[in-house]
Amino acid sequence: MRNVQRPATTRPPINHPGRRRGIATVCREERALVEFALTWLPFGTIANEHLWVEFGMTPSRYVDRLAEALEGPVRRTLHPETLQELKRFVSHQMIERRRRNQQH
């Protein structure tokens, strides 16, 4: 019998986080949303033109997506204080949006 080499598998190893059943991996977009927010957090708001350039999103859509991301797997990658600070930022942005909508 001949010794035939099998081609290397392209699947991640069994212990790879993406292969574990029931555990979602952090997607790049969610990580980018969080990193962008952390950059702008000291200023208390995000310049709209930067959102368009980076993500092609309105401020409202960005805040909604960031809120969703903070409830997903990315939250496990953040320090608890950072997570709380980001959640306060999102909450403040949503309150401001409601206030602006009520004035119009």
N, C-alpha and C positions, 0 to 999 in steps of 0.2 A: 504494500500500500504506500502511495506517495504522500509525503508530508506537504499539505497544501496550506498556505497561510491565508487566513481570513483577512479581509480589509478591516482597517480600524473603524470602530463604530463612531458615528457622528453624534450620537446621543450623549447628553451630559451624564456623568457618573451617577449611580444610584443615590449617593449621599449629597448630591447637588441640591441646593434649596429649591430650585425650580422644578425638581422632580418629586418633591415630597407632596404627598396627597393632602389636599386641603390647605396648603400654605401658598398664598399668592406672592409673587415677587414684586418688588417695587418697579414700576415702569419709569422709563426715562422722563416722560412728560411730567409725571407727578413730582419727580425729584427736581426737575427744572422749575416747576411752579413754586416749589418750596424755597429753593435756592434764590430765586428772583425776589420772593417776598422777604427773605432774610436780608437781602441787600438793601431793600427799600424800607424795612421796618424802622430804622432810626428816624426816618423822615416823616413817618405817620401816614403817608399816602404814596401812591404810585403815579408817576407821570403817565398820562394816557398815551402819549406818542411812543413811549418805551414799550408799552403793552402791545401796541400794533406791530412794532418792529420785531419784538421777541416772539410773540405768540399769535398775532393776528386776531386778538380778542378785544372786545369792549371791556371796560373796567368791571361791569356787572358780571359778565361771563367769567372773567378771570377770578373774581372773588368766589363765585359759585364753584368753579373747578377746584380752586384752592381748598375750599371748605370740604368738598368731596375727597380730595387727596388726603387731607388731615384725618379723615375717618378711615382711611384705608391702610395698607401695609406700611406706607411711609412713616406713619406715626411711631412705629417700633424702632425706627432708625434715628429718631430725634430725642434729645435730652428732654425730660419731662417739663422743665421750666421753659425751654424753647417752644415746645408744643403748646403750652398754655399761652405763651406770648403771641404765637401765631393765631391761636383761636380767638384771643382778645382782639387782635388786629382784624380778623375776618368779621367778628361780631360788630366791631365799630364801623367797618365799611358798610355792612348791611344796614345798620341803624341809620347811617348817613344817607344811604340810597333811599330808604323809606321816607326820611325827612324831606329830601329833595323832591320825591314823587308826590308827597302830600302838598307841597307848596305850589305845584303846577297844576 
